[in-house]
């Protein structure tokens, strides 16, 4: 929880009733909604009840399923009742965004027109996202109206994509301490926007509309500085932190609940054709400036240290660092992580065991 929210100290805030974060079922509860600053009628009991909740542990999860496109919430099992609760919570994302937008407008009236056009005038998340992406990616020769029609057609027709969009929103809001709210992510985080534009481009790619898919990829690369080949497959609950300089090849696969920092490359090793790019498991954390090259598997819950060059398979729940990357703890007895690194966003644990100069 942040120490300060819009000038309000934590001691002066009253914690709202907690909502289940469903981008990943084991994610810790963090209440960052701006509406909490003005909601003085809620009880503080929930903060006491949940103050001891720790980051998710691998001991609490069942083995994940093989990576597949847009697979949501596969890291554990839930009862029917829990599924209903999750579905209801997912429906609240758009409502939360509208509430956050209204609060922002009261704080910064100068942005009222921008928020009205981007959020408050729309009846659905699909419409708002299509419009926002179209405005960002349009050019003098590529009208926003044309792009908006393309985007909204895909988003309204594919519920799997919209589930992934909502999970991405929650992932950024949960894991990135710089994220103020869901609407803040939606409007301002180019990693989130690039990811959603890629989902649309990938849909066109699968439908054989490859010229259109590559056009969207090119505009995303020019505007956001993120180069995802439209053939690449990605899961949900994705955080592209800062995002500048991320490059993902055509046959790459990214699992669920993955966090990737800026200047990361998931590339090939040369002019080899066919399946030639990395396969990233669930819960993986990839540090800034890392290069993962070739058709290799990065196991579930692995951590790639910043600046690493990885050209061999990485076992699940292990950490590699360096150029060329080496396993912390050694190949025969690597140190096993007990928490999901993409959720903890811990980039330095166990590095001192590998580097003598770490302090």
Secondary structure as the mmCIF struct_conf table of DSSP 4:
data_model
#
loop_
_struct_conf.conf_type_id
_struct_conf.id
_struct_conf.beg_label_comp_id
_struct_conf.beg_label_asym_id
_struct_conf.beg_label_seq_id
_struct_conf.end_label_comp_id
_struct_conf.end_label_asym_id
_struct_conf.end_label_seq_id
BEND BEND1 UNK A 3 UNK A 3
STRN STRN1 UNK A 4 UNK A 5
TURN_TY1_P TURN_TY1_P1 UNK A 6 UNK A 7
STRN STRN2 UNK A 8 UNK A 9
HELX_RH_3T_P HELX_RH_3T_P1 UNK A 10 UNK A 12
HELX_LH_PP_P HELX_LH_PP_P1 UNK A 15 UNK A 18
BEND BEND2 UNK A 23 UNK A 24
TURN_TY1_P TURN_TY1_P2 UNK A 25 UNK A 26
HELX_LH_PP_P HELX_LH_PP_P2 UNK A 27 UNK A 29
HELX_RH_3T_P HELX_RH_3T_P2 UNK A 34 UNK A 37
TURN_TY1_P TURN_TY1_P3 UNK A 38 UNK A 38
TURN_TY1_P TURN_TY1_P4 UNK A 40 UNK A 41
BEND BEND3 UNK A 42 UNK A 42
BEND BEND4 UNK A 44 UNK A 44
HELX_RH_AL_P HELX_RH_AL_P1 UNK A 45 UNK A 50
TURN_TY1_P TURN_TY1_P5 UNK A 51 UNK A 52
HELX_LH_PP_P HELX_LH_PP_P3 UNK A 53 UNK A 56
STRN STRN3 UNK A 57 UNK A 57
HELX_RH_3T_P HELX_RH_3T_P3 UNK A 58 UNK A 60
BEND BEND5 UNK A 61 UNK A 61
HELX_LH_PP_P HELX_LH_PP_P4 UNK A 62 UNK A 67
TURN_TY1_P TURN_TY1_P6 UNK A 69 UNK A 70
BEND BEND6 UNK A 73 UNK A 73
BEND BEND7 UNK A 75 UNK A 76
HELX_RH_AL_P HELX_RH_AL_P2 UNK A 80 UNK A 90
TURN_TY1_P TURN_TY1_P7 UNK A 91 UNK A 91
HELX_RH_AL_P HELX_RH_AL_P3 UNK A 92 UNK A 107
HELX_RH_3T_P HELX_RH_3T_P4 UNK A 109 UNK A 111
HELX_RH_AL_P HELX_RH_AL_P4 UNK A 112 UNK A 115
HELX_RH_PI_P HELX_RH_PI_P1 UNK A 116 UNK A 120
TURN_TY1_P TURN_TY1_P8 UNK A 121 UNK A 121
BEND BEND8 UNK A 123 UNK A 124
HELX_RH_AL_P HELX_RH_AL_P5 UNK A 125 UNK A 137
STRN STRN4 UNK A 139 UNK A 139
TURN_TY1_P TURN_TY1_P9 UNK A 140 UNK A 141
STRN STRN5 UNK A 142 UNK A 142
HELX_RH_AL_P HELX_RH_AL_P6 UNK A 144 UNK A 157
HELX_RH_AL_P HELX_RH_AL_P7 UNK A 159 UNK A 175
TURN_TY1_P TURN_TY1_P10 UNK A 177 UNK A 178
HELX_RH_AL_P HELX_RH_AL_P8 UNK A 182 UNK A 188
HELX_RH_AL_P HELX_RH_AL_P9 UNK A 190 UNK A 206
TURN_TY1_P TURN_TY1_P11 UNK A 207 UNK A 208
HELX_RH_AL_P HELX_RH_AL_P10 UNK A 210 UNK A 224
BEND BEND9 UNK A 225 UNK A 225
STRN STRN6 UNK A 227 UNK A 228
TURN_TY1_P TURN_TY1_P12 UNK A 230 UNK A 231
STRN STRN7 UNK A 233 UNK A 234
BEND BEND10 UNK A 236 UNK A 237
STRN STRN8 UNK A 239 UNK A 241
BEND BEND11 UNK A 242 UNK A 242
TURN_TY1_P TURN_TY1_P13 UNK A 244 UNK A 245
STRN STRN9 UNK A 247 UNK A 248
TURN_TY1_P TURN_TY1_P14 UNK A 250 UNK A 251
STRN STRN10 UNK A 253 UNK A 254
BEND BEND12 UNK A 256 UNK A 257
STRN STRN11 UNK A 259 UNK A 261
TURN_TY1_P TURN_TY1_P15 UNK A 262 UNK A 263
STRN STRN12 UNK A 265 UNK A 267
BEND BEND13 UNK A 269 UNK A 271
BEND BEND14 UNK A 274 UNK A 275
BEND BEND15 UNK A 277 UNK A 277
STRN STRN13 UNK A 279 UNK A 280
TURN_TY1_P TURN_TY1_P16 UNK A 282 UNK A 283
STRN STRN14 UNK A 285 UNK A 286
TURN_TY1_P TURN_TY1_P17 UNK A 288 UNK A 289
STRN STRN15 UNK A 291 UNK A 293
BEND BEND16 UNK A 294 UNK A 295
STRN STRN16 UNK A 297 UNK A 298
TURN_TY1_P TURN_TY1_P18 UNK A 300 UNK A 301
STRN STRN17 UNK A 303 UNK A 304
TURN_TY1_P TURN_TY1_P19 UNK A 306 UNK A 307
STRN STRN18 UNK A 309 UNK A 310
BEND BEND17 UNK A 312 UNK A 312
STRN STRN19 UNK A 314 UNK A 314
TURN_TY1_P TURN_TY1_P20 UNK A 316 UNK A 317
STRN STRN20 UNK A 319 UNK A 321
TURN_TY1_P TURN_TY1_P21 UNK A 322 UNK A 325
STRN STRN21 UNK A 326 UNK A 327
TURN_TY1_P TURN_TY1_P22 UNK A 328 UNK A 329
BEND BEND18 UNK A 331 UNK A 333
HELX_LH_PP_P HELX_LH_PP_P5 UNK A 334 UNK A 337
BEND BEND19 UNK A 338 UNK A 338
STRN STRN22 UNK A 339 UNK A 339
HELX_RH_AL_P HELX_RH_AL_P11 UNK A 341 UNK A 344
TURN_TY1_P TURN_TY1_P23 UNK A 349 UNK A 350
HELX_RH_3T_P HELX_RH_3T_P5 UNK A 351 UNK A 353
TURN_TY1_P TURN_TY1_P24 UNK A 354 UNK A 354
TURN_TY1_P TURN_TY1_P25 UNK A 356 UNK A 357
#
